[in-house]
Amino acid sequence: MGHPPLRASQAREPGATITPIDDLIDRIRELEEEIRLEFDKKRDDFRFVLDEQRIRSSEEIAAIQRGSRVGLFPYVTGATVLTAITAPIQYLGIVPLVLLDLFVNGYQAI
């Protein structure tokens, strides 16, 4: 990452007075360093990698997720009776929403 930025107290000329703003800047930089250290610890705990500003899980986690996948047929056949009865009713709610969207868009186009 390069060299850490100079603290506000280090960047001043000798004999210059320390202002409350300089103290705040120093504290902010210390907190940024603490955050960076905690982030590095958590990255090791959760086993993820930063790749050009994208977060990718490790291969170990990806293999576990692939192993716990369930196909569509076992998922549907494993559903409870109550789920099988209520799911079509819930999906029917999409129809009025689509109609509402069409009418609103048509009204705005006029």
N, C-alpha and C positions, 0 to 999 in steps of 0.2 A: 504494500500500500504506500510505501514511501515513508518519509519522515513525518512525525506528527506535527501539527501546526504549533507554532510558538504560543505559549500562554500569554495572555494580555500583559501580565506583569513582566515577562521576559522580553516583550517586544518594545517596551518603553525604554527611553534613555535613562541612564543612571541619575538618580536624584529626582525623577518625576514623581508626582504624587499619584497615589492609587485612588481611583474614584470608585464609587459603588457600582458603576457600570462595568468597570474592569473586573471587579470581584464577581459579578454575575456572569460575565463572559468566561472567566476561569471555571466557575462552577458548572456552567453549561457544557464546557469541553470535558470536564471530569465525568459528568453524567453521560455524555455521548460515548465515552470510553467504557463506562460500566455497561451501557446498553449493548455495545458491540461485543463485550466479553460474554454477557448473558446470552446473546443471540448465538454466538459460537457454541456455547454449551448446549443450548436447545437443539441446534442443528445436529449435533452428535447424538442427542437423545432420540430425536425423531427420524434420524437417518435420511436426511434429504440433502440434495446438492444444489447449489446455485450455479446455473449455467447461463451466462449472458443475460442476467436479470430474469431468468425463468427458474422456477423451483421444480426440481425433478426428484422423485423418490428414488431411493436406492434400488438396485436390482433385487435385493433380498425382499424388500417390501412388495415390489411389483410381482415377484414370484408367489408370495403368499396371497395376494389379491387374485391373481390368475387361478390359483388352486381353489379359492372359495367361490368362484363364479358358479351361477346356476343358470341352466339353459331356460328358454322360454317355456317349453312343454312341461318340465318338472315344476317350474314356478307356478304355472297356471293350474296344473293338476294338484298341486300341494296347497292351494288356497282353501280357506274355510268356506262353508256353505253361505254364511252371512256375507262374506266378501263377494262371492259369486253373485249373490242376489243384489247387493247394493251398488256394485261397480257400474252396471249399465245405467242405473238411475243417475248416478253422478255424471257420467259421460253425456247423458242427454241434456245436461245443463249447458253444454257447449253450443247447442243449436240456437237458443235465444240470444246468446252473446254474439254469435256470428251475424244473426239477423239484425240485432241492434247496431252492430258495427256497420253493416251495409246501409242501413237506413240513415245513420248519422253521416256517413261519408257521402251518400247521395244528397242529403239535405244541404251539406256544406258545399257541394259542387254547384248547387243551383244559385 
